[in-house]
Amino acid sequence: MVAESFRGDGGVGWGLDQYTKALTSKYYLIGLKNSLVISLCSSAVGIVVALFAAYSITRFSRRVRDFLLMLSNMTSNFSGVPLAFAYIIILGSNGLFTLLFKQLGWTTLASIDLFSWFGLVCVYVYFQVPLAILLLYPTYYGISEQWRESAALLGASTAQFWRFIGLPVILPGVVGTFSILFANAMGAYATAYALVGSNYNLIAIRIGALVAGDVAARPELAGALAVLLAITMVGAMLINEWMMRRVRRELG
C-alpha cells in the first residue's frame, strides 16, 4: 500500500503526485475532516456513557456482572452491514420506531434523519459504548476499597474521593480507551457504507470507492489516502501514549 501510494496514475512512474492530490483536494480533505469529527464525537459520547456503565457493572453480583459483560461483548461485535440494516428497520424513514413516534405525535423524534451526520454518530456510538465498557471495566478494580474507607474516615465526601483519588487512578485507562475508540471509528467502513453509501463524504468510503470504483479504479490515490489515514490513527495513539506517560509521572 505504501509503495503503491508513490506510484503515478496507472502505475507509471514514481513521485509524490498522489499525496499532492490528496492534500490539495477539498473533496478528500472534507472527507478526512468528517471522519475526524464523527470519530471524536462518537468516542466522546462512548467514553462518557461507558464511565458510568462500567462502574455500575462493578456494583452488581458476580453472576449479573458476567451476564452484562457477555452482553457487552456480543454487542461490541454487532457492527457492519447487519448493524446498519437493523438501524434502518428501527429508525429509517419507515422504520418501526419512526412510525410509532408519528402515531404518538412525537414529531421531533419521528423527523430524525438516520442517513445524516447525526445518524452516523448514533450508529457509531452503538458499537463504541460496549467496547469502551469492556476496556474500562478492569480499570475500576485498580481502586482499592481500603482507599474509600480511609478517605471516608478522613472526612472526604464521595465527590472529593473521585476527584482526588478515583479519577487520577483510572485516567490512564480512560485516555487509552479513548484512543482505541477513535481509531476504531476512523477505520469503520462497512457500517457507514451500508447506511449512507457514497452520499456522505468519509475518508474510508472514499478509499473504498477508489479501490473498487464503478468507473475506474485508482489504487495509487487510494493508497495515499490510506497512508494518511494510518498516520492520523498512529498519531492519535502516540499522543495517547505521551499523555499516559505524563499522567503516570505526575501520579508517581
PAKOL-177860 format. One record per residue (C-alpha): residue number from 1; x, z, y; chain. Coordinates in pm, 1 decimal, m for minus. Each point is the difference from the previous one (the first is absolute). Example, Ala and Ser with C-alpha at 12.3 -4.5 7.8 and 13.67 -1.06 7.14 Angstrom:
<pator:1	u:1230.0	w:780.0	v:m450.0	kero:A> $
<pator:2	u:137.0	w:m66.0	v:344.0	kero:A> $
//
This chain:
<pator:1	u:0.0	w:0.0	v:0.0	kero:A> $
<pator:2	u:280.8	w:88.5	v:240.3	kero:A> $
<pator:3	u:191.1	w:m317.9	v:m83.5	kero:A> $
<pator:4	u:m315.1	w:m209.9	v:40.1	kero:A> $
<pator:5	u:m61.5	w:145.7	v:345.9	kero:A> $
<pator:6	u:323.1	w:m158.4	v:126.3	kero:A> $
<pator:7	u:m92.0	w:m347.2	v:m120.9	kero:A> $
<pator:8	u:m137.7	w:m268.7	v:226.1	kero:A> $
<pator:9	u:m344.5	w:m157.8	v:m41.0	kero:A> $
<pator:10	u:m33.4	w:m162.6	v:m338.2	kero:A> $
<pator:11	u:309.0	w:184.0	v:m121.5	kero:A> $
<pator:12	u:231.8	w:m224.5	v:200.8	kero:A> $
<pator:13	u:297.8	w:163.7	v:170.7	kero:A> $
<pator:14	u:71.3	w:359.5	v:92.0	kero:A> $
<pator:15	u:m51.3	w:199.8	v:317.9	kero:A> $
<pator:16	u:m219.3	w:246.5	v:186.6	kero:A> $
<pator:17	u:m280.3	w:m246.5	v:80.3	kero:A> $
<pator:18	u:m257.4	w:187.7	v:m207.3	kero:A> $
<pator:19	u:74.9	w:331.7	v:170.8	kero:A> $
<pator:20	u:m17.6	w:m171.3	v:339.0	kero:A> $
<pator:21	u:m344.4	w:m134.9	v:m85.2	kero:A> $
<pator:22	u:m118.3	w:334.5	v:m133.1	kero:A> $
<pator:23	u:121.2	w:200.2	v:301.9	kero:A> $
<pator:24	u:m110.5	w:m246.7	v:270.0	kero:A> $
<pator:25	u:m342.9	w:m93.2	v:m135.0	kero:A> $
<pator:26	u:m280.7	w:210.0	v:149.1	kero:A> $
<pator:27	u:m206.3	w:m72.9	v:m309.8	kero:A> $
<pator:28	u:240.8	w:176.5	v:m234.6	kero:A> $
<pator:29	u:86.4	w:273.4	v:249.7	kero:A> $
<pator:30	u:m370.4	w:84.1	v:35.2	kero:A> $
<pator:31	u:m24.6	w:13.2	v:m379.4	kero:A> $
<pator:32	u:289.7	w:245.5	v:m12.3	kero:A> $
<pator:33	u:m153.2	w:205.8	v:281.4	kero:A> $
<pator:34	u:m339.7	w:12.5	v:m174.3	kero:A> $
<pator:35	u:163.1	w:113.2	v:m323.1	kero:A> $
<pator:36	u:194.9	w:271.5	v:183.0	kero:A> $
<pator:37	u:m308.9	w:131.1	v:181.9	kero:A> $
<pator:38	u:m220.0	w:4.0	v:m311.1	kero:A> $
<pator:39	u:275.7	w:164.7	v:m204.7	kero:A> $
<pator:40	u:61.3	w:269.7	v:261.3	kero:A> $
<pator:41	u:m370.7	w:73.1	v:48.1	kero:A> $
<pator:42	u:m87.7	w:11.0	v:m369.5	kero:A> $
<pator:43	u:308.4	w:212.2	v:m74.6	kero:A> $
<pator:44	u:m83.6	w:243.9	v:280.3	kero:A> $
<pator:45	u:m359.5	w:40.3	v:m118.5	kero:A> $
<pator:46	u:112.8	w:29.6	v:m360.6	kero:A> $
<pator:47	u:259.2	w:267.7	v:73.8	kero:A> $
<pator:48	u:m241.1	w:211.3	v:207.5	kero:A> $
<pator:49	u:m275.0	w:m10.5	v:m262.9	kero:A> $
<pator:50	u:247.4	w:63.0	v:m281.8	kero:A> $
<pator:51	u:151.2	w:304.1	v:175.9	kero:A> $
<pator:52	u:m330.3	w:184.7	v:m23.3	kero:A> $
<pator:53	u:m109.8	w:m150.3	v:m332.7	kero:A> $
<pator:54	u:327.1	w:78.7	v:m179.8	kero:A> $
<pator:55	u:m2.0	w:357.9	v:127.8	kero:A> $
<pator:56	u:m362.2	w:41.2	v:m107.7	kero:A> $
<pator:57	u:87.1	w:m115.4	v:m350.5	kero:A> $
<pator:58	u:264.1	w:273.9	v:m29.8	kero:A> $
<pator:59	u:m269.7	w:264.1	v:53.6	kero:A> $
<pator:60	u:m206.6	w:m105.9	v:m303.0	kero:A> $
<pator:61	u:43.5	w:112.0	v:m359.2	kero:A> $
<pator:62	u:245.9	w:m188.8	v:m216.3	kero:A> $
<pator:63	u:m273.9	w:m183.6	v:m186.7	kero:A> $
<pator:64	u:m159.6	w:m125.8	v:321.7	kero:A> $
<pator:65	u:342.7	w:m87.8	v:144.2	kero:A> $
<pator:66	u:87.3	w:m212.9	v:m301.7	kero:A> $
<pator:67	u:m331.9	w:m184.2	v:27.2	kero:A> $
<pator:68	u:39.2	w:m67.3	v:372.5	kero:A> $
<pator:69	u:359.7	w:m118.2	v:m41.8	kero:A> $
<pator:70	u:m105.7	w:m230.3	v:m282.0	kero:A> $
<pator:71	u:m276.7	w:m135.3	v:224.2	kero:A> $
<pator:72	u:248.4	w:m52.1	v:284.1	kero:A> $
<pator:73	u:236.8	w:m180.2	v:m235.0	kero:A> $
<pator:74	u:m275.9	w:m234.7	v:m115.9	kero:A> $
<pator:75	u:m118.7	w:m61.4	v:355.1	kero:A> $
<pator:76	u:348.7	w:m77.4	v:131.1	kero:A> $
<pator:77	u:31.8	w:m276.3	v:m260.4	kero:A> $
<pator:78	u:m335.9	w:m155.6	v:86.6	kero:A> $
<pator:79	u:108.5	w:m264.2	v:248.0	kero:A> $
<pator:80	u:38.6	w:m373.7	v:37.8	kero:A> $
<pator:81	u:m286.8	w:m241.0	v:m65.0	kero:A> $
<pator:82	u:m224.3	w:255.4	v:m181.3	kero:A> $
<pator:83	u:17.7	w:237.6	v:297.5	kero:A> $
<pator:84	u:m83.6	w:m275.3	v:249.6	kero:A> $
<pator:85	u:m288.9	w:m115.2	v:m219.7	kero:A> $
<pator:86	u:m132.9	w:356.4	v:m25.4	kero:A> $
<pator:87	u:5.3	w:38.7	v:379.4	kero:A> $
<pator:88	u:m179.2	w:m332.4	v:45.1	kero:A> $
<pator:89	u:m275.2	w:113.0	v:m239.5	kero:A> $
<pator:90	u:m37.9	w:332.4	v:181.4	kero:A> $
<pator:91	u:66.0	w:m77.9	v:368.0	kero:A> $
<pator:92	u:m12.7	w:m379.3	v:23.4	kero:A> $
<pator:93	u:m254.7	w:m191.5	v:208.1	kero:A> $
<pator:94	u:m257.4	w:49.5	v:m276.8	kero:A> $
<pator:95	u:164.1	w:297.4	v:m163.2	kero:A> $
<pator:96	u:m184.4	w:288.9	v:m157.8	kero:A> $
<pator:97	u:77.8	w:253.7	v:272.4	kero:A> $
<pator:98	u:m40.5	w:m257.8	v:277.8	kero:A> $
<pator:99	u:m357.1	w:m76.8	v:m109.9	kero:A> $
<pator:100	u:m68.6	w:371.0	v:m42.6	kero:A> $
<pator:101	u:124.4	w:74.1	v:351.9	kero:A> $
<pator:102	u:m226.3	w:m275.2	v:136.9	kero:A> $
<pator:103	u:m302.9	w:147.5	v:m175.0	kero:A> $
<pator:104	u:80.5	w:345.0	v:134.7	kero:A> $
<pator:105	u:40.6	w:m140.3	v:352.0	kero:A> $
<pator:106	u:367.7	w:88.4	v:24.5	kero:A> $
<pator:107	u:88.0	w:m316.2	v:188.8	kero:A> $
<pator:108	u:350.5	w:114.8	v:95.0	kero:A> $
<pator:109	u:108.2	w:50.3	v:m360.4	kero:A> $
<pator:110	u:m185.3	w:m312.1	v:m111.5	kero:A> $
<pator:111	u:192.2	w:m210.9	v:251.9	kero:A> $
<pator:112	u:345.3	w:90.3	v:m134.0	kero:A> $
<pator:113	u:202.3	w:m317.0	v:m44.9	kero:A> $
<pator:114	u:185.6	w:39.8	v:m326.8	kero:A> $
<pator:115	u:190.1	w:m325.7	v:50.7	kero:A> $
<pator:116	u:184.9	w:121.4	v:308.5	kero:A> $
<pator:117	u:289.7	w:222.1	v:102.6	kero:A> $
<pator:118	u:m216.7	w:309.9	v:m45.5	kero:A> $
<pator:119	u:m108.8	w:m113.1	v:m346.3	kero:A> $
<pator:120	u:359.3	w:m58.4	v:m105.9	kero:A> $
<pator:121	u:100.6	w:347.6	v:115.3	kero:A> $
<pator:122	u:m289.4	w:153.0	v:m196.7	kero:A> $
<pator:123	u:103.3	w:m184.7	v:m316.5	kero:A> $
<pator:124	u:365.7	w:92.5	v:46.3	kero:A> $
<pator:125	u:m88.9	w:365.3	v:54.4	kero:A> $
<pator:126	u:m183.5	w:m0.8	v:m332.7	kero:A> $
<pator:127	u:320.3	w:m46.4	v:m201.0	kero:A> $
<pator:128	u:223.1	w:182.0	v:250.1	kero:A> $
<pator:129	u:m178.4	w:335.6	v:m20.2	kero:A> $
<pator:130	u:26.8	w:59.5	v:m379.2	kero:A> $
<pator:131	u:362.6	w:m113.7	v:m0.2	kero:A> $
<pator:132	u:79.0	w:240.8	v:282.6	kero:A> $
<pator:133	u:m177.6	w:280.7	v:m186.7	kero:A> $
<pator:134	u:213.5	w:m57.6	v:m308.7	kero:A> $
<pator:135	u:317.9	w:3.3	v:210.3	kero:A> $
<pator:136	u:m88.8	w:299.1	v:219.5	kero:A> $
<pator:137	u:m151.3	w:220.7	v:m268.9	kero:A> $
<pator:138	u:335.3	w:124.7	v:m141.1	kero:A> $
<pator:139	u:134.4	w:84.3	v:347.7	kero:A> $
<pator:140	u:m250.1	w:282.3	v:44.2	kero:A> $
<pator:141	u:152.3	w:180.2	v:m296.9	kero:A> $
<pator:142	u:319.3	w:30.3	v:203.1	kero:A> $
<pator:143	u:m182.2	w:265.0	v:205.2	kero:A> $
<pator:144	u:41.5	w:333.7	v:m171.5	kero:A> $
<pator:145	u:m298.5	w:233.1	v:m15.8	kero:A> $
<pator:146	u:236.2	w:283.1	v:92.8	kero:A> $
<pator:147	u:60.2	w:m169.2	v:336.1	kero:A> $
<pator:148	u:m371.0	w:15.4	v:71.2	kero:A> $
<pator:149	u:m13.3	w:367.7	v:m87.5	kero:A> $
<pator:150	u:308.1	w:80.4	v:206.9	kero:A> $
<pator:151	u:m136.1	w:m188.9	v:301.0	kero:A> $
<pator:152	u:m333.3	w:180.8	v:m32.0	kero:A> $
<pator:153	u:172.2	w:339.5	v:m19.4	kero:A> $
<pator:154	u:193.7	w:m84.1	v:317.3	kero:A> $
<pator:155	u:m325.6	w:m78.9	v:178.4	kero:A> $
<pator:156	u:17.3	w:m380.2	v:m1.6	kero:A> $
<pator:157	u:m328.5	w:m185.4	v:2.3	kero:A> $
<pator:158	u:m75.1	w:m293.0	v:m230.6	kero:A> $
<pator:159	u:62.9	w:m245.0	v:282.9	kero:A> $
<pator:160	u:334.3	w:163.3	v:81.1	kero:A> $
<pator:161	u:103.7	w:m9.0	v:m364.7	kero:A> $
<pator:162	u:m63.8	w:m373.6	v:m27.0	kero:A> $
<pator:163	u:158.3	w:m72.6	v:337.6	kero:A> $
<pator:164	u:326.9	w:186.4	v:m55.4	kero:A> $
<pator:165	u:35.3	w:3.7	v:m380.2	kero:A> $
<pator:166	u:m238.3	w:m228.1	v:m187.6	kero:A> $
<pator:167	u:26.8	w:m321.0	v:200.7	kero:A> $
<pator:168	u:382.1	w:8.7	v:35.8	kero:A> $
<pator:169	u:29.6	w:37.3	v:m377.7	kero:A> $
<pator:170	u:m226.9	w:m293.5	v:m85.2	kero:A> $
<pator:171	u:107.9	w:m219.0	v:294.8	kero:A> $
<pator:172	u:272.2	w:m190.8	v:m193.1	kero:A> $
<pator:173	u:m254.1	w:m82.6	v:m268.7	kero:A> $
<pator:174	u:m253.2	w:m111.9	v:261.0	kero:A> $
<pator:175	u:252.4	w:m229.5	v:168.2	kero:A> $
<pator:176	u:111.7	w:m144.8	v:m333.1	kero:A> $
<pator:177	u:m358.9	w:m58.2	v:m108.4	kero:A> $
<pator:178	u:m80.6	w:m174.2	v:327.4	kero:A> $
<pator:179	u:287.5	w:m244.3	v:m45.9	kero:A> $
<pator:180	u:m116.5	w:m81.8	v:m352.8	kero:A> $
<pator:181	u:m356.0	w:m56.1	v:121.9	kero:A> $
<pator:182	u:129.3	w:m225.9	v:276.3	kero:A> $
<pator:183	u:201.6	w:m210.9	v:m245.2	kero:A> $
<pator:184	u:m296.4	w:m9.1	v:m238.5	kero:A> $
<pator:185	u:m229.5	w:m135.1	v:272.1	kero:A> $
<pator:186	u:253.2	w:m249.2	v:135.7	kero:A> $
<pator:187	u:41.7	w:m157.4	v:m342.3	kero:A> $
<pator:188	u:m370.4	w:m10.5	v:m88.4	kero:A> $
<pator:189	u:m114.8	w:m356.9	v:m60.0	kero:A> $
<pator:190	u:m271.9	w:m40.5	v:m262.0	kero:A> $
<pator:191	u:m247.3	w:241.9	v:160.1	kero:A> $
<pator:192	u:31.8	w:m150.7	v:347.0	kero:A> $
<pator:193	u:m9.9	w:m358.5	v:m126.2	kero:A> $
<pator:194	u:m306.6	w:61.3	v:m218.0	kero:A> $
<pator:195	u:m180.0	w:166.1	v:291.0	kero:A> $
<pator:196	u:79.4	w:m220.3	v:300.9	kero:A> $
<pator:197	u:191.9	w:m293.9	v:m148.0	kero:A> $
<pator:198	u:185.2	w:m184.3	v:275.6	kero:A> $
<pator:199	u:m248.0	w:107.7	v:267.8	kero:A> $
<pator:200	u:217.8	w:291.5	v:106.3	kero:A> $
<pator:201	u:365.2	w:m45.1	v:83.0	kero:A> $
<pator:202	u:216.7	w:227.5	v:m215.4	kero:A> $
<pator:203	u:362.4	w:m63.1	v:m83.0	kero:A> $
<pator:204	u:m55.1	w:39.2	v:m377.3	kero:A> $
<pator:205	u:m280.9	w:m256.8	v:8.0	kero:A> $
<pator:206	u:215.6	w:m238.0	v:204.7	kero:A> $
<pator:207	u:279.6	w:25.8	v:m256.7	kero:A> $
<pator:208	u:m242.7	w:m72.8	v:m281.9	kero:A> $
<pator:209	u:m141.0	w:m300.6	v:185.0	kero:A> $
<pator:210	u:349.1	w:m142.8	v:54.6	kero:A> $
<pator:211	u:94.6	w:41.3	v:m365.1	kero:A> $
<pator:212	u:m321.1	w:m149.4	v:m140.3	kero:A> $
<pator:213	u:m151.0	w:m184.6	v:294.5	kero:A> $
<pator:214	u:m287.5	w:m242.3	v:m40.1	kero:A> $
<pator:215	u:180.1	w:m270.4	v:200.9	kero:A> $
<pator:216	u:373.9	w:48.8	v:m45.8	kero:A> $
<pator:217	u:209.2	w:290.2	v:m124.3	kero:A> $
<pator:218	u:278.3	w:128.1	v:224.7	kero:A> $
<pator:219	u:189.8	w:247.8	v:m218.1	kero:A> $
<pator:220	u:295.0	w:6.9	v:240.8	kero:A> $
<pator:221	u:m209.1	w:138.7	v:287.0	kero:A> $
<pator:222	u:m182.3	w:228.7	v:m242.6	kero:A> $
<pator:223	u:336.9	w:137.4	v:m109.4	kero:A> $
<pator:224	u:99.5	w:71.9	v:360.3	kero:A> $
<pator:225	u:m329.3	w:181.5	v:64.9	kero:A> $
<pator:226	u:39.0	w:194.9	v:m323.7	kero:A> $
<pator:227	u:350.8	w:106.0	v:100.9	kero:A> $
<pator:228	u:m130.4	w:115.7	v:339.4	kero:A> $
<pator:229	u:m277.3	w:192.0	v:m176.4	kero:A> $
<pator:230	u:253.9	w:161.0	v:m232.3	kero:A> $
<pator:231	u:221.2	w:94.8	v:296.9	kero:A> $
<pator:232	u:m299.9	w:163.1	v:168.5	kero:A> $
<pator:233	u:m82.5	w:201.5	v:m310.8	kero:A> $
<pator:234	u:361.6	w:101.1	v:m62.7	kero:A> $
<pator:235	u:32.2	w:94.6	v:366.6	kero:A> $
<pator:236	u:m300.0	w:229.6	v:m34.0	kero:A> $
<pator:237	u:156.0	w:161.8	v:m307.9	kero:A> $
<pator:238	u:332.6	w:52.0	v:181.4	kero:A> $
<pator:239	u:m175.5	w:158.2	v:298.2	kero:A> $
<pator:240	u:m183.4	w:225.9	v:m243.5	kero:A> $
<pator:241	u:327.4	w:98.0	v:m167.5	kero:A> $
<pator:242	u:156.6	w:78.4	v:337.4	kero:A> $
<pator:243	u:m297.2	w:212.0	v:103.1	kero:A> $
<pator:244	u:m3.1	w:189.5	v:m329.1	kero:A> $
<pator:245	u:371.4	w:79.7	v:28.6	kero:A> $
<pator:246	u:m50.5	w:121.1	v:355.7	kero:A> $
<pator:247	u:m293.4	w:219.1	v:m99.6	kero:A> $
<pator:248	u:190.7	w:148.1	v:m293.0	kero:A> $
<pator:249	u:301.7	w:66.6	v:224.2	kero:A> $
<pator:250	u:m216.7	w:178.3	v:256.6	kero:A> $
<pator:251	u:m175.0	w:203.9	v:m267.8	kero:A> $
<pator:252	u:332.0	w:85.1	v:m162.9	kero:A> $
//
